[in-house]
Amino acid sequence: MKSNNYAAIDIGSNAARLLIKQVTLPEDGSAPEFTKKLFLRVPLRLGFDSFQKGIISPSKGEKLIRMMKACRQLMKIYEVNRYRACATSAMRDAANGKELMQKIREESKIKIEIIPGEEEAQIIYNNHIEQIEDRTGNFLYVDVGGGSTEVNFLHDGQLQYSASYNIGTVRVLSKGIVEKDWRKMAEEIARITAPFPGTQIIGSGGNINRLYRLAEEKDKERQRFPVSELQRLYDSLVPLTPKERMEAFRIKADRADVIVPAARIFLTLAEASGAQYIHVPVIGLADGIIDTLYKQDLDHPGTPAGNLFS
């Protein structure tokens, strides 16, 4: 069997992640096997700099450089054939984002692309469509990040609408969202989904995964929980301080503050679309990056991936 190792680096507003997967092509021609080899998450919280100060501070920039150096060594250890590193909302908003990306490339040899919100949504969509076994029906795919929320609407497996909204958990906490931003997102989603009754939400991101695990009422077999249960959790979390949430719900410090605005974003979109359930498969931007790299190799089989770290 032939196999390649792929890596994705996702530099988000709350955390930076490294995901390495091995993709194996069985000799019988059956579907490729994706095996997770490594997942690393570091809560750098770049968005608190970017959304409040307009730049990434020297201290956090240095931490990011150190992480990228570590990522390079880990990719060498796991003999990664191809990688892609993407920075999203926090780096898009930072006045020194491009300058920092150049410094990282010089010091760590890792090339990082600052991708627009629309491309971020498309990468997530490309991965998501592969995850749906039954593509009939209406699905609102929602990925909530620290700086933005990516939304894709699918009808019977076909993409109908894709958008990136500058409404994210860290941006909310940084007071970077006004009420008209919430209203605009809700009104657009209500308009798009109105002709499609029975829309279901598929959620992505660490916060919705944590909320799913906290839910008392859920369907484990179908990996979903009702919006009413999300509302109950939200009502329980809102009155508490981050420290109280950590103690009452056993949430980590870098999750205890952002989990509340994340729940609000999902509740807002559920109300706008009329969704009754939120499905929670474990997929995200990093998975989409690897899926895209694999597809590129399929489309250009005559061009070997090569080892980028030899």
Secondary structure, DSSP 8 states (H G I E B T S, - for coil): -EEEEEEEEEE-SS-EEEEEEEEEE-TT----EEEEEEEEEE---THHHHHHHSS--HHHHHHHHHHHHHHHHHHHHTT-SEEEEEE-HHHHH-TTHHHHHHHHHHHH---EEE--HHHHHHHHHHHHHHH-SS--SEEEEEEE-SS-EEEEEEETTEEEEEEEES--HHHHHTT---HHHHHHHHHHHHHHHTTSTT-EEEEESHHHHHHHHH-SS-BTTTTEEEHHHHHHHHHHHTTS-HHHHHHHH---HHHHTTHHHHHHHHHHHHHHHT--EEE--S--HHHHHHHHHHHHHHH-TTS----TT-
